[in-house]
Amino acid sequence: MFTNASTDAANATMREVRALGEDERYQRINALEALWIGERYTLDGRKSFWDATVPLRQRAPAIQSRIVRTAGLRLAHMVFGERSFPHVAVEGGGFGAQTTSDDAEKISALVRDIIAAVRLSSRARAYLIEGLKTGTSVSIQSLANGKPRMQIVPAKWCCADRDASGRVARLVIQYKAGNGAALTWYRREIGGGTDRVWTGQPVRRDGMEPDWSTLAPTSECACPFAAVVWTACLAEFVEDSVTDDGHALAEGLECEVEALDMELSQLYRNALYNGDPQMARIGVDTQASMGAPGVTAGAPPPGFSWANSVASSVRGWGGGGQTATQKAPGKIWDIPTGGDVKLVESTGAGANIIKGAIDELRRTLADSLGVVLVDPQAIGKGDMSARALSLLFGPQLDTADNLRVEYGDALAEIVDQFLRLCASYDSVHLPSWVDVRPALSRCWGTVDGVRTWITPRIAMQWGEYFEPAWSDINAAVVAVAKATGERPVLSRRRAVALLAPLVGTVDLDAEIEDIAREEGESADALHRTLHAASPEEVEAIASEAGDDAEPVVETAAPAPAPTAATGIDANAIKDQSAALNGAQVTAAQAIAESVAAGKLSRSQGIALLLISFPITPAQAAAVVGDGRTVAAGESAATPLTGPDSPAALPSD
């Protein structure tokens, strides 16, 4: 941006006008805000980085790292991201409230409606960002046309009075609006049962404020209570008695941030100047021409380059009508005997020094900001486990945990104020409000003879910082399954929901219905297959196996013939001298495990083995055994896997 004396004077005047009536607190918060959004050097009124009329250290950096904003956004998304945003529910009434468990369920449903209507996950994230930016977050809760509304107000405009419990009893918002000499005051007071607003009062150049007590408000409405939440970010509790403000993320790091910005700007300038090589003639009389001359040094160059921009300081470009050898495609230079032409390029030593300073400054700032700035190339590619990520981001997780405590309390207070607003008005446009009104009425109590709102118990279940990798999920499922004796560890719905993002499942209910239908078809096919065996065969199997269980099929009616749907012919001749392959052995073991687990009766397992594999009834009975699992220390060999394989056993 080009500036001159007139624009500098105008900017200085505007800064003085804006500063009228603004105290030191406003200036401090405004400077922190300017650092966050990248307007700090504009606010200081510094010269351009390319303005050589002032020393380099007095210029505004050409490059701004915005490291404070980057770190703040990472923390905010980690605390209140869509995955980590807490599940908020009401567990019961507060001390003295007459609420029941059914009331808690209804109020929790109202809380879910409020979160959806306010879009509280994104609003809470913005609320946290405001605190990281300026040190203090302020929000006003209200009902606008029957719908909940959360308004975040800049803390530099606000001051508050607190009651004995530490909550805001009165909030004053005051700032100047407009441009230039037409600035006017805006003031709003919330508390004492009213919400009053003044606008349009002109700003005096002497800095004196209007006497608000003598002025009628522009608008005024009843307000049951001051629905205001004030959070001091990263506060030290010893400061509670002296200040209402907390600490911004970049507070005390202004010099380090400026040093990083300046180093980045110098690296940029180094690349601009040294990235364009300089042509030099060696062993040539500067007064002599080298054949076909180019344009004269005193004339403007045909094209811009950084070499041309600094050429006036190089001998031979100083004017006086001297000729300059010009590079161009197809142009031939005649160099005298003993002369030479070379491109003078930078070795990069200066750039390496600057890069080292940048790395150290970034490391120092990251440690002070409580974040981890990881280079993706350093951690490599692949699916990292949540445990590995937790170790890698340990310092940042500590900062996020502290912010969860501070802003989790603020989130609970915001939800509580919305519940109180819903209990105080007769028209709220939320689906669950009508059913929950009786439950909300029981959240009121009497304290010292005064009707008082009793805050219900609000519980929060925070989400995980990192999504578990598939290796984490597999290891957890295997470990739990072994601990529970290979029993299911996930419901069908949960398992389908887990895989839905990977396979593109949208309708979970439809997917579950399809699974149940296919399982039903498989069960029907198995039932038909088992009934394909004749009663005589089943009785023979039971008698050989010594099974007292009831037969698989009823003997009152002849068994139906095998159908094409089953794909299995029980009477088909199988080569019992052929050994089973690996897949067949695995399938036979699965049938035996199903019998041991009680999913199939022993006679059903034997019949299924005979139909599916080329083995004898005695071998099938041996595979199933007595219907129990193999105990620890026992041999797991079976006629299918041991030395007495079907290929070695004589057939009946």
C-alpha positions as CSV (number, residue, x, y, z in Angstrom):
1,M,0.0,0.0,0.0
2,F,1.4,3.4,-1.0
3,T,1.3,6.2,1.6
4,N,2.2,9.8,1.7
5,A,2.2,12.6,4.3
6,S,-1.5,13.4,3.7
7,T,-2.7,9.9,4.1
8,D,-0.5,9.4,7.2
9,A,-2.0,12.5,8.7
10,A,-5.5,11.4,7.9
11,N,-5.0,8.0,9.4
12,A,-3.5,9.6,12.6
13,T,-6.6,11.8,12.9
14,M,-8.9,8.9,12.5
15,R,-7.1,7.0,15.2
16,E,-7.4,10.0,17.5
17,V,-11.1,10.2,16.8
18,R,-11.7,6.6,17.5
19,A,-9.7,6.8,20.7
20,L,-12.0,9.5,22.2
21,G,-13.4,8.2,25.4
22,E,-11.7,4.8,25.1
23,D,-9.9,3.6,28.2
24,E,-6.7,1.5,28.6
25,R,-8.7,-1.7,28.8
26,Y,-10.3,-1.0,25.4
27,Q,-6.9,-0.2,23.8
28,R,-5.3,-3.4,25.3
29,I,-8.1,-5.7,24.0
30,N,-8.2,-3.9,20.7
31,A,-4.5,-4.5,20.2
32,L,-4.9,-8.2,20.9
33,E,-7.8,-8.4,18.5
34,A,-5.7,-6.6,15.8
35,L,-2.8,-9.1,16.3
36,W,-5.3,-12.0,15.8
37,I,-6.8,-10.7,12.6
38,G,-3.6,-9.4,11.1
39,E,-4.1,-5.6,11.5
40,R,-1.6,-4.9,14.3
41,Y,0.9,-3.1,12.0
42,T,-1.8,-1.1,10.4
43,L,-3.1,-0.1,13.8
44,D,0.5,1.0,14.7
45,G,0.7,3.2,11.5
46,R,4.0,1.8,10.4
47,K,5.6,2.4,7.0
48,S,5.6,-0.2,4.3
49,F,8.2,-2.9,4.4
50,W,9.5,-1.7,1.0
51,D,9.7,2.0,2.1
52,A,13.5,2.6,2.4
53,T,13.0,6.1,4.0
54,V,12.9,4.5,7.5
55,P,15.1,1.8,9.0
56,L,14.1,-1.8,8.4
57,R,13.1,-2.4,12.0
58,Q,10.6,0.4,11.9
59,R,8.7,-0.9,8.9
60,A,5.7,-3.2,8.9
61,P,6.5,-6.8,7.9
62,A,5.4,-7.7,4.4
63,I,4.5,-11.3,5.6
64,Q,2.4,-12.2,8.6
65,S,2.5,-15.7,9.9
66,R,-0.9,-15.5,11.6
67,I,0.4,-18.2,14.0
68,V,-1.7,-17.0,16.9
69,R,-4.9,-17.4,14.9
70,T,-3.9,-20.7,13.5
71,A,-3.1,-22.0,17.0
72,G,-6.4,-20.6,18.4
73,L,-8.5,-22.2,15.7
74,R,-6.8,-25.6,16.2
75,L,-7.6,-25.4,19.9
76,A,-11.2,-24.3,19.4
77,H,-11.9,-27.1,16.9
78,M,-10.3,-29.6,19.2
79,V,-12.5,-28.5,22.2
80,F,-15.8,-27.8,20.4
81,G,-15.4,-29.7,17.1
82,E,-18.3,-31.6,15.7
83,R,-16.8,-34.9,16.8
84,S,-15.7,-33.7,20.3
85,F,-18.7,-31.5,21.2
86,P,-20.2,-32.9,24.4
87,H,-23.5,-34.7,24.7
88,V,-25.5,-32.5,27.0
89,A,-28.3,-34.0,29.2
90,V,-30.2,-33.2,32.4
91,E,-29.7,-35.8,35.1
92,G,-32.2,-34.4,37.5
93,G,-33.3,-31.3,39.4
94,G,-31.1,-29.1,41.6
95,F,-31.1,-29.1,45.4
96,G,-34.7,-28.4,46.5
97,A,-36.3,-29.0,43.1
98,Q,-39.2,-31.4,43.0
99,T,-38.3,-33.0,39.6
100,T,-38.5,-36.7,38.8
101,S,-36.6,-38.9,36.4
102,D,-39.3,-38.5,33.9
103,D,-39.0,-34.8,34.2
104,A,-35.2,-35.1,33.5
105,E,-35.9,-37.0,30.3
106,K,-38.3,-34.4,29.1
107,I,-36.0,-31.5,30.0
108,S,-33.1,-33.3,28.2
109,A,-35.3,-33.5,25.1
110,L,-35.8,-29.7,25.3
111,V,-32.0,-29.3,25.7
112,R,-31.5,-31.2,22.4
113,D,-34.0,-28.9,20.7
114,I,-32.2,-25.8,22.0
115,I,-28.8,-27.1,20.9
116,A,-30.2,-27.7,17.4
117,A,-32.1,-24.4,17.2
118,V,-29.1,-22.3,18.4
119,R,-26.6,-24.4,16.5
120,L,-24.8,-24.5,19.8
121,S,-21.8,-26.5,18.6
122,S,-20.7,-23.8,16.2
123,R,-21.7,-20.9,18.5
124,A,-19.8,-22.4,21.4
125,R,-16.8,-22.7,19.1
126,A,-17.1,-19.0,18.2
127,Y,-17.5,-18.2,21.9
128,L,-14.2,-19.9,22.7
129,I,-12.4,-18.3,19.8
130,E,-13.5,-14.8,21.1
131,G,-11.9,-15.7,24.5
132,L,-8.7,-17.0,22.9
133,K,-8.6,-13.8,20.8
134,T,-9.1,-11.2,23.4
135,G,-9.0,-12.9,26.8
136,T,-12.8,-12.6,27.6
137,S,-16.0,-14.1,26.1
138,V,-19.4,-12.5,26.6
139,S,-22.7,-13.9,25.3
140,I,-26.3,-12.8,25.6
141,Q,-29.1,-15.4,25.6
142,S,-32.6,-14.4,24.5
143,L,-35.8,-15.6,22.8
144,A,-36.4,-13.8,19.5
145,N,-39.9,-14.5,18.1
146,G,-40.1,-17.5,20.3
147,K,-36.8,-19.1,19.2
148,P,-33.6,-19.2,21.2
149,R,-30.8,-16.9,20.2
150,M,-27.2,-16.6,21.4
151,Q,-25.4,-13.3,20.7
152,I,-21.6,-13.0,21.2
153,V,-20.5,-9.5,22.1
154,P,-16.9,-8.1,21.9
155,A,-15.6,-7.9,25.5
156,K,-14.0,-4.5,24.8
157,W,-17.5,-2.9,24.7
158,C,-18.7,-4.6,27.9
159,C,-18.5,-4.1,31.6
160,A,-20.5,-6.1,34.2
161,D,-21.7,-6.1,37.7
162,R,-22.0,-9.5,39.5
163,D,-24.2,-10.8,42.3
164,A,-23.2,-12.8,45.3
165,S,-23.0,-16.0,43.4
166,G,-20.6,-14.6,40.8
167,R,-23.1,-14.4,38.0
168,V,-23.7,-11.3,35.9
169,A,-26.5,-9.2,37.4
170,R,-26.1,-6.2,35.1
171,L,-24.3,-5.8,31.7
172,V,-23.5,-2.5,30.0
173,I,-22.5,-2.5,26.3
174,Q,-21.2,0.8,25.0
175,Y,-19.3,1.7,21.8
176,K,-19.1,4.3,19.0
177,A,-20.6,3.6,15.6
178,G,-20.3,5.5,12.3
179,N,-17.4,7.0,10.4
180,G,-15.1,10.0,10.9
181,A,-16.6,13.0,12.6
182,A,-20.1,11.5,12.4
183,L,-19.5,9.0,15.3
184,T,-22.4,8.3,17.6
185,W,-22.8,6.4,20.8
186,Y,-24.5,3.1,21.2
187,R,-25.4,1.9,24.7
188,R,-27.4,-1.0,26.1
189,E,-28.1,-2.0,29.7
190,I,-29.4,-5.4,30.7
191,G,-30.4,-6.0,34.3
192,G,-32.8,-4.9,36.9
193,G,-35.8,-6.4,35.0
194,T,-35.3,-4.3,31.9
195,D,-33.3,-4.3,28.6
196,R,-32.8,-0.7,27.5
197,V,-31.0,0.7,24.4
198,W,-29.8,4.2,23.6
199,T,-28.6,5.2,20.1
200,G,-27.8,8.3,18.1
201,Q,-25.9,10.4,20.8
202,P,-23.1,12.3,19.1
203,V,-19.5,11.7,20.2
204,R,-17.9,14.9,21.6
205,R,-14.3,15.6,20.7
206,D,-13.4,16.4,24.3
207,G,-14.1,12.7,25.1
208,M,-16.9,13.4,27.6
209,E,-19.7,10.8,27.7
210,P,-23.4,11.8,27.7
211,D,-25.2,11.7,31.0
212,W,-27.3,8.6,30.3
213,S,-29.4,9.0,33.3
214,T,-31.0,12.2,31.8
215,L,-31.6,10.6,28.4
216,A,-34.6,8.6,27.5
217,P,-33.8,5.2,26.0
218,T,-34.5,4.6,22.3
219,S,-36.2,1.2,23.2
220,E,-37.0,-0.6,26.4
221,C,-38.5,-4.0,27.2
222,A,-39.0,-6.2,30.2
223,C,-36.3,-8.8,30.9
224,P,-36.9,-11.5,33.6
225,F,-33.2,-11.7,34.4
226,A,-29.8,-10.9,32.9
227,A,-29.2,-13.9,30.7
228,V,-25.5,-13.1,30.2
229,V,-22.5,-15.4,30.5
230,W,-19.1,-13.9,31.0
231,T,-16.0,-16.2,30.8
232,A,-12.5,-15.2,31.6
233,C,-10.2,-17.3,29.3
234,L,-7.2,-19.0,30.8
235,A,-7.8,-17.0,34.0
236,E,-5.8,-17.4,37.1
237,F,-8.2,-17.5,40.0
238,V,-6.1,-15.2,42.2
239,E,-7.0,-12.5,39.8
240,D,-10.8,-12.8,40.3
241,S,-10.8,-10.0,42.9
242,V,-9.0,-7.5,40.7
243,T,-10.2,-8.1,37.2
244,D,-13.1,-9.7,35.2
245,D,-10.9,-10.4,32.2
246,G,-8.7,-13.4,31.4
247,H,-5.7,-13.8,29.2
248,A,-5.7,-14.0,25.4
249,L,-3.7,-16.8,23.8
250,A,-1.1,-14.3,22.4
251,E,-0.9,-12.1,25.5
252,G,2.8,-11.4,26.3
253,L,4.0,-12.9,23.0
254,E,3.7,-9.8,20.8
255,C,7.5,-9.4,20.4
256,E,8.0,-13.0,19.4
257,V,5.2,-12.8,16.8
258,E,6.7,-9.6,15.3
259,A,10.1,-11.2,15.2
260,L,8.7,-14.2,13.3
261,D,6.8,-11.9,10.9
262,M,10.0,-9.9,10.2
263,E,12.1,-13.0,9.6
264,L,9.5,-14.3,7.1
265,S,9.5,-10.9,5.4
266,Q,13.3,-10.9,5.1
267,L,13.3,-14.4,3.7
268,Y,10.8,-13.2,1.1
269,R,12.9,-10.3,0.2
270,N,16.0,-12.5,0.0
271,A,14.2,-14.7,-2.5
272,L,13.1,-11.8,-4.6
273,Y,16.5,-10.2,-4.9
274,N,18.7,-13.3,-5.0
275,G,16.3,-15.4,-7.0
276,D,17.0,-13.2,-10.1
277,P,20.7,-13.7,-11.1
278,Q,22.8,-10.7,-11.9
279,M,24.8,-10.5,-15.1
280,A,28.5,-9.5,-14.7
281,R,31.2,-8.9,-17.3
282,I,34.7,-9.9,-16.3
283,G,37.9,-8.5,-17.9
284,V,36.1,-6.1,-20.1
285,D,36.7,-2.4,-20.4
286,T,33.5,-0.7,-19.2
287,Q,34.0,2.1,-21.6
288,A,34.0,-0.3,-24.6
289,S,31.1,-1.7,-26.3
290,M,30.6,-5.5,-26.7
291,G,29.3,-5.5,-30.2
292,A,25.6,-5.1,-30.5
293,P,24.5,-2.9,-27.5
294,G,21.2,-3.1,-25.7
295,V,19.2,-0.2,-24.4
296,T,21.0,2.6,-22.7
297,A,21.2,2.6,-18.9
298,G,19.4,5.9,-18.7
299,A,16.3,4.6,-20.4
300,P,13.6,2.6,-18.7
301,P,14.2,-1.2,-19.1
302,P,11.8,-2.9,-21.4
303,G,10.7,-5.4,-18.8
304,F,10.7,-5.3,-15.0
305,S,13.0,-7.5,-13.0
306,W,14.6,-7.2,-9.6
307,A,18.0,-6.9,-11.2
308,N,16.7,-3.9,-13.1
309,S,15.2,-2.4,-9.9
310,V,18.5,-2.3,-8.2
311,A,20.7,-1.8,-11.3
312,S,21.2,1.9,-10.6
313,S,23.5,1.1,-7.8
314,V,25.7,-1.1,-10.0
315,R,28.6,0.4,-12.0
316,G,27.7,0.8,-15.6
317,W,24.0,1.6,-14.9
318,G,24.6,5.0,-13.4
319,G,23.4,7.1,-16.3
320,G,25.5,9.2,-18.6
321,G,24.2,7.5,-21.7
322,Q,26.3,4.4,-21.3
323,T,25.2,1.4,-23.2
324,A,24.1,-1.8,-21.4
325,T,24.4,-5.3,-22.8
326,Q,20.9,-6.8,-22.9
327,K,19.8,-10.4,-22.8
328,A,17.4,-11.5,-25.6
329,P,16.7,-14.7,-27.6
330,G,18.7,-14.7,-30.8
331,K,21.1,-11.9,-29.7
332,I,24.8,-12.7,-30.0
333,W,27.4,-11.0,-27.8
334,D,30.9,-10.3,-29.1
335,I,33.2,-10.6,-26.1
336,P,36.8,-9.2,-26.4
337,T,39.7,-11.6,-25.9
338,G,40.3,-12.2,-22.3
339,G,36.8,-11.1,-21.3
340,D,34.0,-13.2,-19.8
341,V,30.3,-13.0,-18.8
342,K,28.9,-14.8,-15.8
343,L,25.7,-14.9,-13.8
344,V,26.3,-13.9,-10.2
345,E,24.0,-16.0,-7.9
346,S,23.6,-16.1,-4.2
347,T,25.0,-19.0,-2.3
348,G,21.9,-19.1,0.0
349,A,23.9,-18.7,3.2
350,G,21.8,-15.7,4.3
351,A,18.6,-17.5,3.6
352,N,19.7,-20.5,5.6
353,I,20.4,-18.2,8.6
354,I,16.9,-16.7,8.3
355,K,15.4,-20.2,8.1
356,G,17.1,-21.3,11.2
357,A,15.8,-18.2,13.1
358,I,12.2,-18.9,11.7
359,D,12.3,-22.5,13.0
360,E,13.4,-21.5,16.5
361,L,10.8,-18.7,16.7
362,R,8.1,-21.1,15.6
363,R,9.1,-23.7,18.2
364,T,9.2,-21.1,20.9
365,L,5.8,-19.7,20.0
366,A,4.2,-23.2,19.7
367,D,5.5,-24.1,23.2
368,S,4.1,-20.8,24.6
369,L,0.8,-21.1,22.9
370,G,0.3,-24.7,24.1
371,V,-0.1,-26.2,20.6
372,V,1.7,-28.7,18.5
373,L,2.6,-27.7,15.0
374,V,3.3,-31.0,13.2
375,D,4.8,-31.2,9.7
376,P,2.8,-33.8,7.8
377,Q,5.9,-35.0,6.1
378,A,7.6,-35.7,9.5
379,I,4.9,-38.0,10.7
380,G,4.6,-39.8,7.4
381,K,1.5,-41.3,5.8
382,G,-0.8,-44.0,7.0
383,D,-3.5,-44.6,9.6
384,M,-2.0,-43.5,13.0
385,S,-3.6,-44.9,16.1
386,A,-5.4,-42.6,18.5
387,R,-2.8,-43.6,21.1
388,A,0.1,-42.4,18.9
389,L,-1.7,-39.2,18.2
390,S,-2.4,-38.6,21.9
391,L,1.3,-38.9,22.6
392,L,2.2,-36.7,19.7
393,F,-0.2,-34.0,20.7
394,G,0.2,-34.3,24.5
395,P,0.9,-30.6,25.2
396,Q,-2.0,-29.5,23.0
397,L,-4.3,-32.0,24.7
398,D,-3.4,-30.5,28.1
399,T,-4.4,-27.1,26.9
400,A,-7.6,-28.4,25.4
401,D,-8.5,-30.2,28.7
402,N,-8.1,-26.9,30.6
403,L,-10.3,-25.1,28.1
404,R,-12.9,-27.9,28.4
405,V,-13.2,-27.2,32.1
406,E,-13.5,-23.4,31.7
407,Y,-15.8,-23.4,28.7
408,G,-17.7,-26.5,29.7
409,D,-18.9,-24.6,32.7
410,A,-19.9,-21.7,30.5
411,L,-21.7,-24.1,28.1
412,A,-23.7,-25.5,31.1
413,E,-24.6,-22.0,32.2
414,I,-25.7,-21.1,28.7
415,V,-28.0,-24.1,28.5
416,D,-29.4,-23.4,32.0
417,Q,-30.2,-19.8,31.0
418,F,-32.1,-21.0,27.9
419,L,-34.1,-23.4,30.1
420,R,-35.0,-20.6,32.4
421,L,-36.0,-18.4,29.5
422,C,-38.2,-21.3,28.3
423,A,-39.8,-21.5,31.7
424,S,-40.4,-17.7,31.9
425,Y,-42.3,-17.1,28.7
426,D,-45.6,-18.3,27.4
427,S,-44.6,-18.9,23.8
428,V,-41.6,-20.8,22.7
429,H,-41.3,-22.3,19.2
430,L,-39.6,-25.6,20.1
431,P,-41.1,-29.1,19.4
432,S,-40.7,-30.4,23.0
433,W,-41.7,-27.2,24.8
434,V,-45.4,-28.0,25.4
435,D,-44.7,-31.4,26.9
436,V,-41.9,-30.1,29.1
437,R,-43.7,-27.1,30.7
438,P,-44.9,-29.0,33.8
439,A,-41.4,-30.3,34.3
440,L,-39.9,-26.8,34.0
441,S,-42.4,-25.4,36.5
442,R,-41.0,-27.8,39.1
443,C,-37.5,-26.3,38.7
444,W,-38.7,-23.3,40.7
445,G,-38.2,-23.1,44.4
446,T,-38.4,-20.7,47.3
447,V,-35.2,-19.4,48.9
448,D,-35.6,-16.9,51.8
449,G,-39.2,-16.4,50.8
450,V,-38.2,-15.5,47.2
451,R,-39.2,-17.5,44.2
452,T,-35.9,-18.7,42.7
453,W,-34.9,-20.7,39.7
454,I,-33.1,-23.9,40.8
455,T,-30.5,-24.9,38.2
456,P,-31.0,-28.6,37.2
457,R,-28.0,-31.0,37.2
458,I,-26.5,-30.7,33.7
459,A,-24.1,-33.5,32.7
460,M,-21.7,-33.5,29.8
461,Q,-20.1,-36.4,28.0
462,W,-17.3,-35.1,25.9
463,G,-16.2,-36.8,22.7
464,E,-12.8,-38.2,21.9
465,Y,-10.2,-35.8,20.5
466,F,-9.1,-38.3,17.8
467,E,-11.1,-40.8,15.9
468,P,-9.8,-44.3,16.5
469,A,-8.0,-46.0,13.7
470,W,-9.3,-49.3,12.3
471,S,-6.3,-51.1,14.0
472,D,-7.5,-49.6,17.3
473,I,-11.1,-50.9,16.7
474,N,-9.9,-54.3,15.7
475,A,-7.6,-54.7,18.7
476,A,-10.3,-53.6,21.1
477,V,-13.0,-55.9,19.6
478,V,-10.7,-58.9,19.6
479,A,-9.6,-58.3,23.2
480,V,-13.2,-57.9,24.5
481,A,-14.4,-60.9,22.5
482,K,-11.7,-63.1,24.0
483,A,-12.5,-61.8,27.5
484,T,-16.2,-62.6,27.1
485,G,-15.7,-66.1,25.6
486,E,-16.1,-65.0,21.9
487,R,-19.5,-63.5,22.6
488,P,-20.8,-60.5,20.5
489,V,-19.4,-57.2,21.8
490,L,-21.4,-54.8,19.5
491,S,-25.0,-54.6,18.7
492,R,-26.0,-55.0,15.1
493,R,-27.0,-51.4,14.8
494,R,-23.8,-50.1,16.3
495,A,-21.7,-52.4,13.9
496,V,-23.6,-51.2,10.9
497,A,-23.3,-47.5,12.0
498,L,-19.5,-48.1,12.4
499,L,-19.1,-49.3,8.8
500,A,-21.7,-46.9,7.3
501,P,-19.2,-44.1,6.4
502,L,-16.9,-46.6,4.7
503,V,-19.4,-48.3,2.5
504,G,-21.7,-45.4,1.9
505,T,-24.7,-46.6,3.9
506,V,-27.2,-43.8,4.4
507,D,-30.3,-45.6,5.8
508,L,-29.3,-47.7,8.8
509,D,-32.7,-49.1,9.3
510,A,-33.0,-50.3,5.7
511,E,-29.5,-51.9,5.9
512,I,-30.4,-53.7,9.1
513,E,-33.7,-55.0,7.6
514,D,-31.7,-56.3,4.6
515,I,-29.3,-58.2,6.9
516,A,-32.2,-59.7,8.8
517,R,-33.9,-60.7,5.6
518,E,-30.8,-62.4,4.2
519,E,-30.2,-64.2,7.5
520,G,-33.8,-65.5,7.4
521,E,-33.3,-66.8,3.9
522,S,-30.1,-68.5,5.0
523,A,-31.8,-70.1,8.0
524,D,-34.6,-71.3,5.7
525,A,-32.1,-72.8,3.3
526,L,-30.3,-74.6,6.2
527,H,-33.6,-75.9,7.5
528,R,-34.5,-77.3,4.1
529,T,-31.1,-78.8,3.7
530,L,-31.3,-80.6,7.1
531,H,-34.8,-81.9,6.3
532,A,-33.5,-83.2,2.9
533,A,-32.0,-86.2,4.8
534,S,-34.4,-89.2,5.2
535,P,-35.7,-90.1,8.7
536,E,-33.8,-93.4,8.4
537,E,-30.5,-91.6,7.9
538,V,-31.1,-89.3,10.8
539,E,-32.0,-92.2,13.1
540,A,-28.9,-94.0,12.0
541,I,-26.8,-90.9,12.7
542,A,-28.3,-90.5,16.2
543,S,-27.9,-94.2,17.0
544,E,-24.2,-94.3,15.8
545,A,-23.5,-91.0,17.7
546,G,-25.3,-92.1,20.8
547,D,-27.4,-88.9,20.7
548,D,-30.5,-88.9,22.8
549,A,-31.7,-85.6,21.3
550,E,-34.8,-85.5,19.3
551,P,-34.5,-86.2,15.6
552,V,-33.8,-83.4,13.3
553,V,-36.9,-84.1,11.2
554,E,-40.4,-85.2,12.0
555,T,-41.1,-88.9,11.1
556,A,-44.8,-88.5,10.8
557,A,-44.5,-87.4,7.2
558,P,-41.9,-88.2,4.5
559,A,-39.2,-85.7,4.1
560,P,-39.5,-83.5,1.0
561,A,-37.1,-84.1,-1.8
562,P,-34.1,-81.7,-2.2
563,T,-34.9,-78.6,-4.2
564,A,-32.9,-76.6,-6.5
565,A,-32.9,-73.7,-4.0
566,T,-30.8,-75.6,-1.5
567,G,-28.2,-76.6,-4.1
568,I,-27.4,-79.7,-2.0
569,D,-28.4,-83.3,-2.7
570,A,-28.2,-85.4,0.5
571,N,-28.1,-88.6,-1.6
572,A,-25.3,-87.6,-3.8
573,I,-22.3,-89.9,-3.7
574,K,-19.2,-88.3,-2.2
575,D,-15.6,-89.6,-2.5
576,Q,-14.9,-90.4,1.2
577,S,-11.3,-91.2,0.3
578,A,-10.5,-87.6,-0.5
579,A,-9.0,-85.4,2.2
580,L,-10.6,-82.1,3.1
581,N,-9.0,-78.9,2.0
582,G,-8.3,-76.0,4.3
583,A,-11.5,-74.2,3.6
584,Q,-13.5,-77.3,4.3
585,V,-11.7,-78.0,7.5
586,T,-12.4,-74.4,8.6
587,A,-16.1,-74.8,7.7
588,A,-16.3,-78.1,9.6
589,Q,-14.8,-76.5,12.7
590,A,-17.3,-73.7,12.5
591,I,-20.2,-76.2,12.6
592,A,-18.6,-77.9,15.6
593,E,-18.3,-74.5,17.4
594,S,-21.9,-73.8,16.6
595,V,-23.0,-77.0,18.2
596,A,-20.8,-76.2,21.3
597,A,-22.3,-72.7,21.5
598,G,-25.8,-74.1,21.4
599,K,-26.7,-72.6,18.0
600,L,-27.3,-76.1,16.5
601,S,-28.2,-79.3,18.2
602,R,-25.7,-82.2,18.1
603,S,-27.8,-84.2,15.6
604,Q,-28.2,-81.1,13.4
605,G,-24.5,-80.6,13.4
606,I,-23.8,-84.2,12.5
607,A,-26.4,-84.1,9.7
608,L,-25.0,-80.9,8.3
609,L,-21.4,-82.4,8.3
610,L,-22.6,-85.5,6.5
611,I,-24.5,-83.5,3.8
612,S,-21.6,-81.0,3.3
613,F,-18.5,-83.2,3.5
614,P,-17.3,-86.6,2.2
615,I,-17.1,-88.2,5.7
616,T,-18.7,-91.1,7.5
617,P,-21.3,-90.8,10.3
618,A,-18.7,-91.9,12.8
619,Q,-16.3,-89.2,11.7
620,A,-19.0,-86.6,11.8
621,A,-19.9,-87.6,15.4
622,A,-16.2,-87.5,16.3
623,V,-16.0,-83.9,14.9
624,V,-19.0,-82.7,16.9
625,G,-17.8,-84.6,20.0
626,D,-20.0,-84.3,23.1
627,G,-21.0,-80.8,22.1
628,R,-18.6,-78.9,24.4
629,T,-15.7,-76.6,23.7
630,V,-12.1,-77.9,24.1
631,A,-10.8,-77.1,27.5
632,A,-7.3,-75.5,28.1
633,G,-4.6,-78.1,27.8
634,E,-6.7,-80.7,25.9
635,S,-5.8,-81.8,22.4
636,A,-7.7,-80.0,19.7
637,A,-7.0,-82.7,17.1
638,T,-10.1,-84.0,15.3
639,P,-10.6,-86.7,12.7
640,L,-10.5,-83.9,10.1
641,T,-7.2,-82.4,11.3
642,G,-5.4,-85.2,13.1
643,P,-3.6,-88.3,11.8
644,D,-6.9,-90.1,11.4
645,S,-8.1,-87.9,8.5
646,P,-11.0,-89.0,6.3
647,A,-8.5,-90.0,3.7
648,A,-6.9,-92.5,6.1
649,L,-10.0,-93.8,7.9
650,P,-11.8,-96.8,6.3
651,S,-15.2,-96.0,4.9
652,D,-18.3,-97.6,6.0
